[in-house]
């Protein structure tokens, strides 16, 4: 009996290769990639920074031509007929081009015009998309005044105007809060179920990859594997554990386990540390943490993220990639006593006209503490951050940072503070070394101290191989390293981190938090905003904001405990965050 014919794929890749010229060098961005994307489902495109995901998407959309290989989209050769392909697909890049001085409705009208959409078809499609994205009440609002999540939903609506058969989404949830992420995924699920749309989505959130029917895993331009996420995860069975130790705090426990033999991954989860082992056997407490009392090791189910990290570390190890540098050393401040409050915020308020961006917020942060400032897009986190850094004066209330009242001595306080902005405040036309020299001068470092700190930054952050590279050409992980090195150049007592890992792959995030834990252990106080709820687990305490007010405060375990119930015995930090935000929204609606 003849085998049934293989169903037609929405996308076929056969030996696709794309090179770029960088001076005299050739960089292989996509290297002999072959694979397929099935119709009517969501496929994830996963990989670390610089893996080639965006280049591959642009090739599939006909925006770039391959140097070798064949790409077939919906049965059409992309090289032979790119216009025919583009008429049937939708492509939403990482930075979708909304016109911020136009309203929501005017953006839809503009993109409908650009796509040649008949006027008679626009009304019903507008109504459908506005309902789907929840933007129907905001058609008269300027795009520039939308929250980050609403901007992403408007970009998606503009992409979907022509009802594409195949939709390419490049990192659609980067910089978006967990509530908006869930709303975006609800839209994607609706498209596949109700409209039969095929979706290829790249993402740095590995919990999102688990929602996909299949994932394509890329690394350094090559396809490492393509399969159901559950099959990747099954290979890690018996290798994931939770570890607690009564004699160690979570940061020191994490540090010890990260360097322990036989451990390939360690992450903080609440008061415990999650580890992934090289082999499927229960680790020995005596071998893992010698001379540490009350060690408890409990097996837990594997996650897709475990398999992703294990595969990448095995691949990088085989390629001889050097390990990440240890946490950077800084001089622990001698002035502050243990437990001293080094940031004190009281009734902090900031108005823009009649709008209260921050409304009577109060909290304090102790020396050596990692403190999280969380909230949905538009909650007032960035405004609070700017006031704490002395970049924006408050309308009411008081602020003390490093012992200085920001109302009278903002410049003196800034000399004790390091700041790492969400978009990495680097000078793109300057090389890595030139950025280090510039920021050391900006922090008034001179002579031998300046030379010593630059040498420290190059060594501790592994910047030697890219010292002459312009910062705009760096992979995102290296940009993050350089931005943190610049923020630490003057050995600050306090470090402000505004969305420091947005868009960065999981390996770079682990390296980053390894460094931040080391800084906190050295006595540096860290205040961080993040949309990665798993990163909130690294915080000693945190507050969750909505519409300029604090909804809840405490450590991650106490916030999760509020949601714990028989039907939900082990809620995640994201579950707790979403529940708090939705409860606040329901209260306002009532």
N, C-alpha and C positions, 0 to 999 in steps of 0.2 A: 504494500500500500504506500502510495507516494506521500511524502511529508507535506503538511500544510504549508503554503507559502508564507514567508515571513511578512508580517503586516508592514505597511509603508510607514516609514519614520517621518517625523516632522523635520528633523535635521540629521544629515549624514556628514561625517567628517572622515576624509581618507588621506592620511599622510600630510596634514596641513602644517605648513611651516611659514613663519614670517620673521624676517630679520630687520633690524634697524641699524643704521650707522651712527656711531658716537665717536666723532673725530676719525681716527684711523682704525678704530675697532668696529667689529661687527657683533651685535648683541642679538642672540637668538631668543626672541620673546615667546614664540610658539614653535615647538620642536616635534615634528612628525606625529601630530595628534590625530588619532582615528577613534571614532565612536559614533553614537547615535542618541537621539532624544525621541522618546516615544510620543505619539499624539495624545492629546487630551489629558495630560498629567503635568505635574510640577516636577522639574528636574533641577537639582541644586548644583551649582558650579562652585567648588570649594578649593581653597588653597591659601597659602601664606602670601604676604605682600610680595609683589614682583613675580608671582607664579605665572602670569600671562592671561589672567581671566578677562580683564577688560579688553586686551588686544584680541583675544579669541571672539568675544562678543562683537567687536567692531568688524572683524572679518566676516562673521556670520550675517551681519546686517548690511554687508556690501559697502561699508564706509572705508575699509582698507582692502587691498588685494593681497592674496597669499603669494609668496615667492615660489612655493611648490604645493602640490596637493589639490584636492577637489572638495568643494563645499556645496552641498545640495540642500536647499531650503524649500520645503513643501513641494518637492519634486522638480525644482528649478535650479539650474547651475548658477550660483551667485556671480561668478566671474563673467559668464556669458550674458546674463540678463539681470543686472543689479536693480534696475528700475522696477522690473516686474516683481522681484522679491520684496522691495521696499514698499510696494503698494499693498502687500498682504501681511506685513509684520508691524509690530510696534516696538520701539526701542527707547527705553528710559535710562539715560546715562546717570552717573553718580551725581553730577551737577546739572540737573534739568534746567533749561533756560527759561524760567518764568520771568515775566516783565513786572518788576516789583512796583512800578508806578502806575500799573493798570489794575483794575479790579479783577476779581475772580471771573466774572462774566466776560469782561473784555479779553482776558487771557484765553478763555474758551473760544470766543469769537475769532481771535487772531489765529489760533491754531487750526480752527475749522477752515478758515480762509486759506491758510498755507497748505493744508491737506486737500484742498479742492472739494470740500464737502458741500453737496447741494444744500441751498438754503432751506428747502422744504424738509430735509431730513434732520436738521439741527435741533429743532425744538424737542421732539421726542427723545433724541439721544442725550441732549443736555439734561432733561428731566431725569432720565434713567441714571446717568452718571452722578449727578448732584445728590440724588437719593442714596446711591450706592456708597458714595464717599462721605456723606453727612455734611456736605457743604451747601445745601439748599438755602440755609439761613444766612449765608455769608457772601452772596453773589455781588453785593455792593462794596465789600471790603477790599482795600488794596492788598495785593499779594504780599507786599513788603511788610504788612502788619499781621500776617498770619503766623501762627506758631510753626515750629519746624515740622511737626507731624502733619499739620494742615497743608503746608507747602508741598510735602511729598504726595499727599492725596490729590492735590490739584494737578501736580505734574503727571500723576498716573491717569487722572481723568483726561488731560490733554492728549496723552499717548493713546488712550483707548477710544478716541472720537471715531476713528474709522473702523471699529470692531475688528481688530487684527486677529488673524488665525494663529499666529505665533508671536509671543510677547517676550522680549528680552529685558530683564530688570537687572541693572548693575548696582549692587549694594543699595537697595531702596530704603533700608531701615537704618543706615548709618546716622548717628546723631539724633535718633528718634527715641522718645521715651517708651517704656514697655507697654503702656496703654495704647499709644498710637501704633506701635509695632503689631499688636494683636489686631487692631482695626485694619491695618494694611493687609495682614494675612487673611483676614475674613474676606476682604475684597478679592484677593487672589484665589481663595477657595471657591468663592462664588463664580468667578470667571471660568474656572475649569469645570465646575459642576453644571452650571446653568447655560453657559455659552460655548462650552467645548473648547475653550482656548487652551493652547499648549503654552507652558511657561518655562523659560530657562532663567533662573535667578541666581546671581552670585551673592554670597553673604559671608560675613565674618562671625555671625552668631551661629554657633554649631547646634544650639537647640532648634533653630529654624531648619537646619539641614535634615533633622530627624522627621520633619513634616513632609519631606519630599518623597516621591515614589522611588527615585533613584538619585544618586549623586555622582558627579564626575570630579575626581580628586586630582588637582594639578599641583606640580611643584617644579620650579625652574623651567617652565615652558613645556614640560612633559606631562602626559596623563599617567598617573600612578595606578589608578583603578577606577572602575565604574561598576556600581552595584546598588542594591537596596541598602539603605543605611543600617537596617537590622542585621544584615549579613556581615557588614564591617564590624558592628558591635559584638556579634556572637563570638568573633575570634578573640575577644578579650575576656571571655567568661572565666571566672575564678581568679582574676588578677586585680580586682578593685577592692579597696578596704578603707574603713574609717579608723583613724588612730587618735586616741586621747592619752594624755599623760598628766597625772596630778601634779608632778613636780615642775612642769614647764608651762609657760604661757603659750598661746597659740602661735605667736610670731616665732618664738625660739624653737618650738616644736616643728614648725614648718621649715625653719632654717636647717635643723638637724636632719630632718627627713629628706630634704631636697638634695643633700649631699651623701645620703646613705647608699651603700652598695646594693644593687639589685632593684633600686627604685628609679623608674623612668619619668614619673610625674608626681608632683605634690602640690595641692591647692588647699587653701583655707576654706572651710565650710562651717560657719558658726564657731563653736568652741572646739571643733575637731579639725583634723587635717585628712583630706582624701588622698590616697596614694594609689598608683598603678605600678605593679611589679613586673619584672622581666619574665617571670615564670608563674604558672598557675598553681601556687602553693601558699599556704598561710605563712607569712613571715614570722620569724622568731623575734619576740620582744627583746630578748637578751642580745641578739645579734644586731637588731635594728637600732635600739637605743640602750646601749650598755650603761649600767649604773644609774638609769633613770627609773624611779619607783612608779608603781601604779599605772603601768602601760596596759592599755586595752586595745585590742585589734579585732575589728568586726568586719566580716565580708559584706559587701554591698553590690547590687547589680551594676554591670558596666554601662557606660554611656557612649554615644557616638563620639563625643569629644575625646574619650579615652583612646579609642582606636585611631582617631585623627592624629593625636599627639604621638602615639606609639609609632605609627607609620612614618610620620615626618622625622622624628628623631632617629629612627633606624636608617632612613634615607640620607639624612644629613651626616650621620655618623659614618655611613659607608662612603660618602663623598669626601670625608675628611674635614668637614666644616668645624672650625674651632668652637669650643663651648663658650657660652656667654660669660662675660666677666662677672666677678662677684660684686656684691653691693659696694658702691663707692664709699670711701672713708671720708668723713668730715669731722672736724673738731667738735666734740660735744660741748654745747654751751655751758659755761661754768657759773653763769650768773643766776640761773633759775633753779629753784629747789624742786624736788620731785613733787608732782601734784599741783604746782603753782599754776594758776589760770593765766595764760599768756594772750588769750583772745577773749574779750568780754564784750558782748553785744547786748544792748538794753533798749527795748522799744524802738528798734530801728525801722524807720519809715522813709520811703522815697516815692514822691509823687511826680508824675509828668502831666502837668495841667491838672485835670480832675481825676486822672487815672492813678490808682495806687499800685505801683509795681511791687513794692514791699510794704507790708502793713503790720507794724508793731511787733517785729520779730525780736526775740531774746534767746540767747544761748551763750555758753562759755566753752572754751577748749583749754585743756591742760597741757603742760609741757610734755613732749614726747608722745603725744596722743595722735592717732590717725582718726580724723573726724570727717564724716561724710555729710554732704549737703545734697540731698536727692529731691527730685520733683519732676513733674511732667513738663513738657516744653511750655514756656511762658509762665512758669511758677514763680519766677523772681530770683532764681538761683544766680544767674549771671549778674544781675543788678546788685545783689547782695555781695557777690564776689568783688565787683568793681569798687563798691564802697569800702570793703575791707582792705583793699589794696591802696586806698587813697586816691583812686582815679575818678571817683564820683562823690560829691558831697551828699550826705543824707539830708532829707527835708526835716526830720525830727529824730530824736533819740541820740544815744551816745555809743561810741566805738573806742575800745582800747586795744591796741595791738602792740605786743612786745613792750608793754609798760608805757606806751605813748598814747595820748589822747589824739585821735586823728583829726579832731576839730582844730587843734592848735599846733600839732607837730607831725603832720603827715609825711614830710620829707625825711625826718629822722626815723620814723617807723619804716619807711620804704627801704632804708639802708639795712634793715635787719630781716627783710623779707625777700624770698625768691618767688617768681611768678612764672608759671608755664601755661600759656594760653591754649585754648582749644584748637586753634588753627596753627599752632607753633609759630611764634613771632620771630621767624628767621628772615634773613635778607637773601632772597632767592638768587640774586646775581653775584653774591659773595660765596667764596669757597667755604668749606667746613672750617679751615684754619682761620680764614678772615673773619668769619662769624665769631669764633672764639676770641680773637684779638679785639674785635669791636665790643663785645659784651664785657670783657674784662676791663676795657677802658671805661665803658659806661658805668661800671661799678667802682671806678676810681682805683683800680689796682695798678700798681706801678712796679718797675724794677724787678727784683728777684722774686717777689711774691707773685707778680703777674706771670713770669715765666714758669714758676713752679706750678701754678694753678692750671695753666694751659697744658703743660706736660701731664699733669694729673688727669685732666679731662680726656686727653687723647688716649692715655693708657687704660683708664678705668672703663671707658665707654667703647673701647675697641674702634676708635675713629682713625687710626693710622692708615689703613688701606684706602680710605675715602677722603683723606685730608685735603687733597687738591680738587675734589669734586664740588661743583656748585650745589648749594643746598637744594635748589628746586629739582635737581636731577637725582636726588637721593631716594631710595625706597622709603616707604612711610616709616618702617621700623627704625631706620637710621636717622630720619628726621626727628623722631621721638627721642632717640638717644641724645642727639645734638641739642635739642631744645632743653632737655633736662640738664645736660652738662652746663649750658649757658645760665640756667636759672640757679645753679649751685656754685657758680664761679666764685662768689664772694663769701661762701660758707655761711649762708643765712641761718638764723635761729628758727624761722618759720617758712614753710613752703606751701604756696597756693597752687593747686593743680586743677585746671578747668577742663573737664572732659579730656584727660590726657591720653586715653587709649581709644578714642573714637576712630573707627575704621581700621584699627591695627589688628593683625592676626593674633590668634591665641598664643603662639609661641612668644611673640614680642610682648604681649600683655604679661605673660608669666615672668619674663626677664625684667620687665618694668617693675612689677610688684615685689620681686626679689630685692631690687634696689631700694624701693620705698620702705620695705620692712627693715632693711639695714639702717636707713636714715633714722627711722623712728627709734630703733634700738640705741642709736648714738645720741639720742636726745633731741632730735629735730622734730618740731611740731608740724603736722601735715593736715591741711584742710583740702578736701577733694570733692569735686562734683563728678558724677558718672551716670550713664544710662545702663551700664552693665550691672545688673543686680547682683551677680555673683561677686563682683568687686566690692560691693557693700559689705560682704562678709569679712573683708580685710580691715574694716573700720572698727575701732574700739567702741565708738558711739556714733550715732547719726541722727539727723532730723529729716523728715519728709515734708516738703512744702507743696502747697497748691494755692494758686491765685494770690501769691504774696504772703500767705500765712503758714505757720507751722501746724501740720496736722497731727504729727506724732514724733516722739523722741525716745531714744533708748539704744540698746545694742541690738544686733540683728536677731539674736535668739528671743529676746523679749517681744520684738515686733512680730516675729513668726508665730510665737505662742498665742497671740491674740486670735489667730486664724485656725489654730489646731482644733480638730474635731474628729469624731469617730470616722466620718466619711473622708476626712483629709488629715491623716495622722502625721504627715511629714511635709507641711507646706514649704515651698521655696520662698526666698526673699522676693522674687518677682510676684508670686501669688499674694504675699502680704502687701506689696506696693500697690498692685492693681486693685486689691480689695479696698484699701484705704482711699485711693483716688476715686474709685467708683462710688463708695459710700458718701464721700464729700460731695460729689456731683449729684447724687440722689437727694441729699439733704438740701442742696441749693434749689433743685427742681421742685421739691416739696414745698 
